[in-house]
Amino acid sequence: SSITTGKTSLPSRFSSIVCCGSLLMATDTIACIKGEAWYRNQIVHLETIPATDAIPADVALHPTMERYLRAREISLYRHQVAVIEAMRAGKDVIITTPTASGKTLAFNIPIFETFLKDENACALYIYPLKALANDQYDKLKDMEEGLGLDLHPSVYDGDTPTAKRSRIRNTARVILTNPHALHYYLPWHHQWSRFYANLRYIVIDEAHQYRGVFGANVALLLRRLYRILARYGSSPQIVLASASVANPQAFARDLTGRDVAVVSEATAARGERQVCFWDALLDNASAITTQAARILATLSQSNVQTLCFTRSRVMAEVVARRARDLGGKDVLSYRAGYLPRERREIEAGLRDGSIKGVVSTSALEAGIDIGSLDAVILVGFPGSLLSAWQQAGRAGRGTDPSLIVFMPQENPLDRYFMHHPDAFLGRERSQIVIRPDNPRIVASHMLCAAAELPLRDEELSAEEKPLLQSLVDGGLIAATPRGFIYRGVRRAHELVRMDSLVGEGVKLLHAGKLLETMDPIRARRDAYPGAVLLHRGETYVVENLDLENGVAQVRQEEVDYYTKGLRTSTSEIISQEETIERDGVTVATGRVRITESFIGYQTMHYNRAISVDPLDLPPYTYETDGLWIILPAVIQNVAPEALAGGLHGAEHALIAMAP
């Protein structure tokens, strides 16, 4: 049922709202917000996405599996049956259906039916994040016990105690890991011979996370894994689970190197969704963070469980703290860097409903189980429509109705969506592009492959052979009667990172207690001596930053100011890989070296700088992929007085457009 006010129809679950200090019955959420004293007509567009009905289907199941599902009153949707039938036919499969449509159950049914028939069969589950592996472990363990199996499912990553690793390799039939860990363990494949020889399935969950450079690295990691599996006589089926993507077959082929069957029809039931476009610029007296906090406080006070996504860690802390100050009920922040125990407590609170509001970075965008939510707030466009709809999909799991509030920020791309809602709505499927043929990335994985097993000439394509020769010429690879082997000084796998800018963690300590961790770049930017930090609603001042030992010491102190780091950066082009020329303008991509220098910080009271202090921190240099634009010299003569300002404006526009 629903309550209709004019053209706005909101679900009746939102009809009891604490607003302006009193309980208003039979009033929807939007009407309540419009009645607040701080409302300034910021709602400029409201769209209803209708509910959809489930399409059930039946399929013959193993008797034990049938009893397991019946005991839990689980019935199957048509897309789940399609997955089961494709996997039973031996096909590699990509499942690309919306959030909470039962993807995990769909591929686990045929996998666990195999376990019921084959006492040696094994499965490898790969997740992009450690937290996802830990989250899914509980579900796999529950299914194992419910089916009466003895699989010894185990998480195997950098956090796995050394004493347990040998036992896991020798006994586990289900192993959960991540690409970073798998990358480092492949050279020790002889220790995994039992598991690899019996490997029947590789599950790549949250596959849409593998895009860009990260995706290209994971694609080549999988090729290396296939080489090793072939040595042990196995060729497992590949199963990918992904958000809704527009090019599932091409994406899966680029990532896995295989042709796959595509299951993309959404046949699970879904409740009605209201998408609200909120123009924060219409209230020029309040920051967007304050407006987001007001909405969040209003919803959480009304027992409308809400998740608010922000673009940065600092913004997440600020919005959560402001929402609590406004009376927000049980509002907490959630982001990377928090201790695993703290994150699990918040996730559990969302699942059981005890926490009514959470402000998160994109850390909760991925498929960690947090149960059903009533509303989602997006503070700023997250960089891609895929991410935006993944975040929005956290609301209204199952048939429950839901509310999505999109609050564009003040940049060109966000403002475009504000003025063109149709460009945002109905765009839940986005293309994912990865380049596994990138020569630099291919060459780096050749080093690893040669360190794992000798590379044979017949394994290489015509495009790859010159890359191998360049590595031989550089002394990193040598030809032997067995094939090409790695000859470098450092371990090959230490030369290759799965993604960019990953470094050793800096520990944030308060009175000897670990508060959180951050990477070296973020530590320089946010945890310099004198910096003011927010952590779970508390204010801390950094006393000392020891980068050599990876420790930042802080003290807890309530202050009426905040700090802003001052830094400069220089870039150096290392190699140019692709260029496009048009109308005298050259656009190029390639490898660049960035050096960031952290020179000082401002102490701010409200929006006024009250002091500037110098910093003596070592610069940070890293290599990454870059894009640069070369303008014709004649442009300097067009409007020389406006050139610097124009370039600066173009810089900000490009930053806003970059995902």
SULSULCOR-V949942 format. One record per residue. N is the residue number from 0. RES is the residue in one letter. PHI is phi in degrees with one decimal (none if undefined). Layout:
# SULSULCOR-V949942
N/RES/PHI ; N/RES/PHI
This chain:
# SULSULCOR-V949942
0/S/none ; 1/S/-148.4 ; 2/I/-115.2 ; 3/T/-109.7 ; 4/T/-126.7 ; 5/G/62.0 ; 6/K/-92.2 ; 7/T/-101.5 ; 8/S/-117.0 ; 9/L/-118.5 ; 10/P/-59.3 ; 11/S/-69.2 ; 12/R/-64.5 ; 13/F/-94.1 ; 14/S/-81.2 ; 15/S/-112.9 ; 16/I/-123.5 ; 17/V/-82.0 ; 18/C/-142.6 ; 19/C/56.9 ; 20/G/83.6 ; 21/S/-133.4 ; 22/L/-89.5 ; 23/L/-104.9 ; 24/M/-87.1 ; 25/A/54.7 ; 26/T/-130.8 ; 27/D/-81.6 ; 28/T/-60.2 ; 29/I/-62.3 ; 30/A/-62.2 ; 31/C/-62.9 ; 32/I/-62.9 ; 33/K/-63.5 ; 34/G/-84.9 ; 35/E/-70.9 ; 36/A/-63.3 ; 37/W/-87.9 ; 38/Y/-72.5 ; 39/R/-127.2 ; 40/N/59.6 ; 41/Q/-73.3 ; 42/I/-77.3 ; 43/V/-106.6 ; 44/H/-156.9 ; 45/L/-134.8 ; 46/E/-120.2 ; 47/T/-102.3 ; 48/I/-100.5 ; 49/P/-62.9 ; 50/A/-69.8 ; 51/T/-125.9 ; 52/D/-89.7 ; 53/A/-74.1 ; 54/I/-117.1 ; 55/P/-77.6 ; 56/A/-156.0 ; 57/D/-118.8 ; 58/V/-153.7 ; 59/A/-68.0 ; 60/L/-123.3 ; 61/H/-56.6 ; 62/P/-52.7 ; 63/T/-66.7 ; 64/M/-66.7 ; 65/E/-61.6 ; 66/R/-65.3 ; 67/Y/-60.2 ; 68/L/-70.0 ; 69/R/-64.5 ; 70/A/-63.4 ; 71/R/-102.4 ; 72/E/54.6 ; 73/I/-100.2 ; 74/S/-113.5 ; 75/L/-102.2 ; 76/Y/-93.7 ; 77/R/-63.0 ; 78/H/-69.9 ; 79/Q/-68.0 ; 80/V/-63.3 ; 81/A/-61.5 ; 82/V/-65.0 ; 83/I/-58.5 ; 84/E/-67.3 ; 85/A/-65.3 ; 86/M/-68.7 ; 87/R/-63.7 ; 88/A/-80.8 ; 89/G/84.4 ; 90/K/-84.5 ; 91/D/-76.1 ; 92/V/-136.7 ; 93/I/-117.9 ; 94/I/-105.6 ; 95/T/-129.1 ; 96/T/-124.9 ; 97/P/-62.1 ; 98/T/-54.5 ; 99/A/62.1 ; 100/S/-102.3 ; 101/G/86.3 ; 102/K/-62.9 ; 103/T/-61.6 ; 104/L/-62.4 ; 105/A/-59.0 ; 106/F/-83.9 ; 107/N/-73.8 ; 108/I/-59.6 ; 109/P/-67.0 ; 110/I/-65.2 ; 111/F/-73.3 ; 112/E/-64.4 ; 113/T/-63.7 ; 114/F/-60.2 ; 115/L/-67.3 ; 116/K/-98.3 ; 117/D/-125.6 ; 118/E/-74.6 ; 119/N/-108.1 ; 120/A/-60.0 ; 121/C/-127.3 ; 122/A/-141.0 ; 123/L/-113.3 ; 124/Y/-106.0 ; 125/I/-112.5 ; 126/Y/-121.3 ; 127/P/-69.5 ; 128/L/-131.6 ; 129/K/-57.8 ; 130/A/-60.2 ; 131/L/-68.1 ; 132/A/-62.2 ; 133/N/-64.1 ; 134/D/-66.4 ; 135/Q/-77.3 ; 136/Y/-55.1 ; 137/D/-60.0 ; 138/K/-68.4 ; 139/L/-66.7 ; 140/K/-63.8 ; 141/D/-63.4 ; 142/M/-68.4 ; 143/E/-57.7 ; 144/E/-67.3 ; 145/G/-64.8 ; 146/L/-96.5 ; 147/G/71.0 ; 148/L/-96.6 ; 149/D/-131.2 ; 150/L/-101.7 ; 151/H/50.9 ; 152/P/-59.6 ; 153/S/-148.6 ; 154/V/-88.0 ; 155/Y/-128.6 ; 156/D/-151.6 ; 157/G/-63.3 ; 158/D/-89.4 ; 159/T/-71.3 ; 160/P/-56.8 ; 161/T/-55.5 ; 162/A/-63.4 ; 163/K/-93.8 ; 164/R/-65.0 ; 165/S/-62.1 ; 166/R/-62.3 ; 167/I/-62.8 ; 168/R/-61.3 ; 169/N/-89.0 ; 170/T/-124.5 ; 171/A/-69.7 ; 172/R/-102.8 ; 173/V/-128.2 ; 174/I/-124.0 ; 175/L/-110.9 ; 176/T/-150.2 ; 177/N/-134.2 ; 178/P/-60.0 ; 179/H/-62.1 ; 180/A/-67.5 ; 181/L/-58.9 ; 182/H/-55.8 ; 183/Y/-78.4 ; 184/Y/-91.1 ; 185/L/-58.2 ; 186/P/-61.5 ; 187/W/-97.4 ; 188/H/-61.6 ; 189/H/-62.0 ; 190/Q/-77.2 ; 191/W/-107.9 ; 192/S/-57.2 ; 193/R/-60.4 ; 194/F/-65.4 ; 195/Y/-66.6 ; 196/A/-66.1 ; 197/N/-108.1 ; 198/L/-73.2 ; 199/R/-104.7 ; 200/Y/-139.7 ; 201/I/-119.4 ; 202/V/-103.0 ; 203/I/-112.5 ; 204/D/-89.2 ; 205/E/51.2 ; 206/A/-61.9 ; 207/H/-64.1 ; 208/Q/-70.9 ; 209/Y/-92.7 ; 210/R/-132.6 ; 211/G/65.7 ; 212/V/-62.1 ; 213/F/-58.9 ; 214/G/-62.2 ; 215/A/-63.3 ; 216/N/-63.9 ; 217/V/-67.1 ; 218/A/-58.4 ; 219/L/-75.1 ; 220/L/-60.9 ; 221/L/-63.7 ; 222/R/-61.4 ; 223/R/-64.9 ; 224/L/-62.4 ; 225/Y/-58.8 ; 226/R/-57.3 ; 227/I/-69.5 ; 228/L/-62.1 ; 229/A/-61.6 ; 230/R/-61.4 ; 231/Y/-97.9 ; 232/G/79.0 ; 233/S/-122.9 ; 234/S/-141.5 ; 235/P/-70.1 ; 236/Q/-70.5 ; 237/I/-107.9 ; 238/V/-125.3 ; 239/L/-113.9 ; 240/A/-117.5 ; 241/S/-143.9 ; 242/A/-63.9 ; 243/S/-66.2 ; 244/V/-119.5 ; 245/A/-82.2 ; 246/N/-126.2 ; 247/P/-59.9 ; 248/Q/-69.4 ; 249/A/-65.0 ; 250/F/-62.0 ; 251/A/-63.4 ; 252/R/-66.3 ; 253/D/-63.4 ; 254/L/-74.8 ; 255/T/-103.3 ; 256/G/77.5 ; 257/R/-126.9 ; 258/D/-81.6 ; 259/V/-128.0 ; 260/A/-81.7 ; 261/V/-106.5 ; 262/V/-118.5 ; 263/S/-128.5 ; 264/E/-70.5 ; 265/A/-90.2 ; 266/T/-118.3 ; 267/A/-82.1 ; 268/A/-69.2 ; 269/R/-143.9 ; 270/G/-76.3 ; 271/E/-65.3 ; 272/R/-123.9 ; 273/Q/-106.3 ; 274/V/-109.4 ; 275/C/-109.5 ; 276/F/-95.6 ; 277/W/-113.8 ; 278/D/-92.5 ; 279/A/-66.2 ; 280/L/-69.8 ; 281/L/-74.5 ; 282/D/-116.0 ; 283/N/-77.2 ; 284/A/-95.6 ; 285/S/-129.6 ; 286/A/-66.0 ; 287/I/-61.5 ; 288/T/-65.3 ; 289/T/-66.0 ; 290/Q/-65.3 ; 291/A/-63.0 ; 292/A/-63.8 ; 293/R/-63.8 ; 294/I/-62.4 ; 295/L/-62.3 ; 296/A/-63.3 ; 297/T/-61.7 ; 298/L/-68.2 ; 299/S/-67.3 ; 300/Q/-61.1 ; 301/S/-96.0 ; 302/N/62.3 ; 303/V/-92.7 ; 304/Q/-68.6 ; 305/T/-131.5 ; 306/L/-118.0 ; 307/C/-110.6 ; 308/F/-97.8 ; 309/T/-124.3 ; 310/R/-88.2 ; 311/S/-147.3 ; 312/R/-63.8 ; 313/V/-61.3 ; 314/M/-63.2 ; 315/A/-60.9 ; 316/E/-65.8 ; 317/V/-65.7 ; 318/V/-63.9 ; 319/A/-62.9 ; 320/R/-66.0 ; 321/R/-65.4 ; 322/A/-63.6 ; 323/R/-65.9 ; 324/D/-60.8 ; 325/L/-87.8 ; 326/G/95.9 ; 327/G/-58.7 ; 328/K/-84.9 ; 329/D/53.9 ; 330/V/-89.5 ; 331/L/-127.8 ; 332/S/-99.8 ; 333/Y/-146.9 ; 334/R/-165.0 ; 335/A/-63.0 ; 336/G/102.4 ; 337/Y/-65.0 ; 338/L/-67.3 ; 339/P/-51.9 ; 340/R/-61.9 ; 341/E/-65.7 ; 342/R/-63.8 ; 343/R/-64.4 ; 344/E/-63.0 ; 345/I/-67.7 ; 346/E/-58.6 ; 347/A/-65.1 ; 348/G/-64.5 ; 349/L/-69.7 ; 350/R/-65.0 ; 351/D/-89.4 ; 352/G/84.1 ; 353/S/-74.3 ; 354/I/-104.2 ; 355/K/-95.3 ; 356/G/-148.7 ; 357/V/-136.1 ; 358/V/-109.6 ; 359/S/-132.1 ; 360/T/-76.0 ; 361/S/-68.4 ; 362/A/-57.5 ; 363/L/-97.6 ; 364/E/-70.0 ; 365/A/-67.7 ; 366/G/-78.2 ; 367/I/-63.2 ; 368/D/-73.3 ; 369/I/-124.7 ; 370/G/76.9 ; 371/S/-91.5 ; 372/L/-116.6 ; 373/D/-88.2 ; 374/A/-149.1 ; 375/V/-132.3 ; 376/I/-114.8 ; 377/L/-107.9 ; 378/V/-92.0 ; 379/G/93.6 ; 380/F/-75.0 ; 381/P/-77.8 ; 382/G/112.4 ; 383/S/-151.9 ; 384/L/-65.4 ; 385/L/-59.8 ; 386/S/-65.7 ; 387/A/-58.8 ; 388/W/-79.7 ; 389/Q/-64.7 ; 390/Q/-66.7 ; 391/A/-61.8 ; 392/G/-67.6 ; 393/R/-68.7 ; 394/A/-95.4 ; 395/G/70.1 ; 396/R/-63.4 ; 397/G/75.3 ; 398/T/-93.2 ; 399/D/-67.7 ; 400/P/-71.2 ; 401/S/-153.6 ; 402/L/-124.5 ; 403/I/-122.3 ; 404/V/-111.2 ; 405/F/-103.2 ; 406/M/-116.9 ; 407/P/-60.8 ; 408/Q/-90.4 ; 409/E/-92.5 ; 410/N/-145.8 ; 411/P/-57.9 ; 412/L/-68.3 ; 413/D/-59.5 ; 414/R/-66.6 ; 415/Y/-61.0 ; 416/F/-66.3 ; 417/M/-61.6 ; 418/H/-88.2 ; 419/H/-132.4 ; 420/P/-56.4 ; 421/D/-64.3 ; 422/A/-72.6 ; 423/F/-97.7 ; 424/L/-73.8 ; 425/G/70.9 ; 426/R/-118.2 ; 427/E/-73.5 ; 428/R/-104.0 ; 429/S/-120.3 ; 430/Q/-77.6 ; 431/I/-115.6 ; 432/V/-120.0 ; 433/I/-131.7 ; 434/R/-123.8 ; 435/P/-69.7 ; 436/D/-95.2 ; 437/N/-57.2 ; 438/P/-57.5 ; 439/R/-64.2 ; 440/I/-70.3 ; 441/V/-59.7 ; 442/A/-61.9 ; 443/S/-65.9 ; 444/H/-76.9 ; 445/M/-61.2 ; 446/L/-58.1 ; 447/C/-66.0 ; 448/A/-60.7 ; 449/A/-68.1 ; 450/A/-77.8 ; 451/E/-86.2 ; 452/L/-147.4 ; 453/P/-54.7 ; 454/L/-83.1 ; 455/R/-102.5 ; 456/D/-58.6 ; 457/E/-71.5 ; 458/E/-77.9 ; 459/L/-98.4 ; 460/S/-81.9 ; 461/A/-61.6 ; 462/E/-74.5 ; 463/E/-83.9 ; 464/K/-62.2 ; 465/P/-63.4 ; 466/L/-64.8 ; 467/L/-62.0 ; 468/Q/-63.0 ; 469/S/-65.4 ; 470/L/-71.8 ; 471/V/-65.3 ; 472/D/-61.9 ; 473/G/-83.1 ; 474/G/80.7 ; 475/L/-88.2 ; 476/I/-130.9 ; 477/A/-126.8 ; 478/A/-84.4 ; 479/T/-133.8 ; 480/P/-58.1 ; 481/R/-84.1 ; 482/G/134.3 ; 483/F/-86.1 ; 484/I/-124.4 ; 485/Y/-76.8 ; 486/R/-128.3 ; 487/G/-70.7 ; 488/V/-76.9 ; 489/R/-82.0 ; 490/R/-60.0 ; 491/A/-56.0 ; 492/H/-71.8 ; 493/E/-79.0 ; 494/L/-85.7 ; 495/V/-122.3 ; 496/R/-109.5 ; 497/M/-69.3 ; 498/D/-137.1 ; 499/S/-88.0 ; 500/L/61.3 ; 501/V/-90.9 ; 502/G/-142.1 ; 503/E/-64.4 ; 504/G/-74.6 ; 505/V/-102.4 ; 506/K/-90.0 ; 507/L/-96.2 ; 508/L/-114.4 ; 509/H/-124.6 ; 510/A/51.8 ; 511/G/82.5 ; 512/K/-98.0 ; 513/L/-74.8 ; 514/L/-90.9 ; 515/E/-165.3 ; 516/T/-125.5 ; 517/M/-149.3 ; 518/D/-77.8 ; 519/P/-59.6 ; 520/I/-67.3 ; 521/R/-64.5 ; 522/A/-62.2 ; 523/R/-65.4 ; 524/R/-75.9 ; 525/D/-118.2 ; 526/A/-120.1 ; 527/Y/-72.6 ; 528/P/-56.9 ; 529/G/98.4 ; 530/A/-68.0 ; 531/V/-99.3 ; 532/L/-119.5 ; 533/L/-105.9 ; 534/H/-140.9 ; 535/R/51.5 ; 536/G/87.9 ; 537/E/-102.8 ; 538/T/-100.9 ; 539/Y/-130.5 ; 540/V/-114.6 ; 541/V/-77.0 ; 542/E/-94.1 ; 543/N/-156.1 ; 544/L/-124.3 ; 545/D/-109.7 ; 546/L/-70.2 ; 547/E/-63.1 ; 548/N/-100.0 ; 549/G/67.3 ; 550/V/-136.3 ; 551/A/-121.6 ; 552/Q/-95.5 ; 553/V/-129.7 ; 554/R/-123.1 ; 555/Q/-84.6 ; 556/E/-160.0 ; 557/E/-83.1 ; 558/V/-127.5 ; 559/D/-104.0 ; 560/Y/-141.0 ; 561/Y/-135.2 ; 562/T/-125.2 ; 563/K/-131.1 ; 564/G/-71.8 ; 565/L/-114.8 ; 566/R/-145.0 ; 567/T/-122.6 ; 568/S/-139.9 ; 569/T/-124.8 ; 570/S/-127.2 ; 571/E/-133.0 ; 572/I/-79.1 ; 573/I/-91.2 ; 574/S/-151.0 ; 575/Q/-108.5 ; 576/E/-109.0 ; 577/E/-138.6 ; 578/T/-139.1 ; 579/I/-132.0 ; 580/E/-117.2 ; 581/R/-153.3 ; 582/D/52.5 ; 583/G/82.0 ; 584/V/-105.2 ; 585/T/-109.6 ; 586/V/-113.9 ; 587/A/-132.7 ; 588/T/-126.2 ; 589/G/171.8 ; 590/R/-96.9 ; 591/V/-130.1 ; 592/R/-112.4 ; 593/I/-108.7 ; 594/T/-120.5 ; 595/E/-104.2 ; 596/S/-113.1 ; 597/F/-106.0 ; 598/I/-99.9 ; 599/G/174.0 ; 600/Y/-151.8 ; 601/Q/-101.1 ; 602/T/-98.1 ; 603/M/-113.5 ; 604/H/-115.3 ; 605/Y/57.0 ; 606/N/-110.5 ; 607/R/-114.1 ; 608/A/-76.4 ; 609/I/-104.8 ; 610/S/-164.0 ; 611/V/-129.8 ; 612/D/-121.4 ; 613/P/-78.0 ; 614/L/-126.4 ; 615/D/-119.4 ; 616/L/-117.2 ; 617/P/-66.5 ; 618/P/-66.1 ; 619/Y/-119.1 ; 620/T/-117.2 ; 621/Y/-148.4 ; 622/E/-108.3 ; 623/T/-155.8 ; 624/D/-84.6 ; 625/G/-135.1 ; 626/L/-129.6 ; 627/W/-138.3 ; 628/I/-121.5 ; 629/I/-107.4 ; 630/L/-93.7 ; 631/P/-66.5 ; 632/A/-61.5 ; 633/V/-63.4 ; 634/I/-63.6 ; 635/Q/-66.3 ; 636/N/-93.8 ; 637/V/-72.4 ; 638/A/-149.0 ; 639/P/-57.7 ; 640/E/-71.0 ; 641/A/-107.7 ; 642/L/-62.5 ; 643/A/-61.6 ; 644/G/-65.2 ; 645/G/-65.6 ; 646/L/-64.8 ; 647/H/-64.8 ; 648/G/-64.8 ; 649/A/-63.7 ; 650/E/-59.3 ; 651/H/-66.3 ; 652/A/-64.1 ; 653/L/-66.7 ; 654/I/-61.2 ; 655/A/-65.8 ; 656/M/-81.0 ; 657/A/-73.7 ; 658/P/-71.9
